[in-house]
Amino acid sequence: MVYQCYRCFYFCKNKKDMKKHLERKKQCTRSIESYQFKEENLTDLSYMKLKDSELININHEKIIDNIDHKWIYDDNQLNFIINYYKKNNIKKCCFCYKVFFRKYELLRHIEKNQCSILIEKKNEHLKKNSIIESLDQIETPQTQTNQINNFHINVFNQSNIVNNNYLLNNFNDEWDISKIDLQKKLLLLLSDNKYTNTMEEILKNDKNMNVLLNDEDNNGIVFQENKFVNLDNDEIIIRTMYKLYNHLLKFYQEIKNENENKNLPHSDLKKHKQHIEDKYEHFSKNDFTKELVKNILCDIFYNKKDEIIKKFNDFNKYLSIDNSNNKIGF
């Protein structure tokens, strides 16, 4: 039997742990799914005994127990597991099944790469997705010498491109958000980390993988105006934040106009819109915040680096070499 907080959906096995959670000085953040229940009933519901099968799983994610041995390493899935452990009273590693006395020991075990099974899975992933392997897939030797993996790719003309829409969106255009439904937009809007979560969600659509950052120098490559161009990382981050800001405001307006969620007061929506504006203003005016945001967004792009390189390499199927100008052409 377990207890579940009907505000944030944290759960635990002991009633005293739930009491401690509900009575803490800083109240937990209310999840969007919680609005289907009346505010005055949340405490009583949280003290109800539940079976494991009766637990409410946010975003319909399964409760993590043991990871199958066939599991393939994925950064997003690992981050979800870590966040899940942080929010719940779990002390057993789902990879090696080791049980810990304290939750923080389990988190250290996972986050500090102390789990032998996780290390093995991660190494397998790195071997399969290494940059060397990506280079081996390139068809012509001439193209290899100009590969984007080494940040030596030259700008190539787009005059003969046909049906580029299914490959990449241009960085100076809006992202393709056709795969983000209204419910997901609402969850992004109401989340604490609106900009971070929205960026991660946008990059799930590989048409938006049009930025490749260099983790050694302060520069990167973007696909812009139907060609690859070099851009300073700072400029990439500033333009990315501006696009995120505009997309979040559009999410707000779309949700407001749709007005499907009757249980969510308009004042709450307006409050989150103000958070969007405040965060962007703080980013624009505060150098420390700007550097912090840069590091966060760079990490997101770096985590997608292998996928982005593969996406960029897909263009090699259509590339040709102009020997007279030593330029890669489309």
Beta strands, then each sheet from edge to edge (+ up, - down):
strand 1: 3-4
strand 2: 11-12
strand 3: 211-213
strand 4: 219-224
strand 5: 227-232
strand 6: 320-322
strand 7: 327-329
sheet 1: 1+ 2-
sheet 2: 3+ 4- 5+
sheet 3: 6+ 7-
end
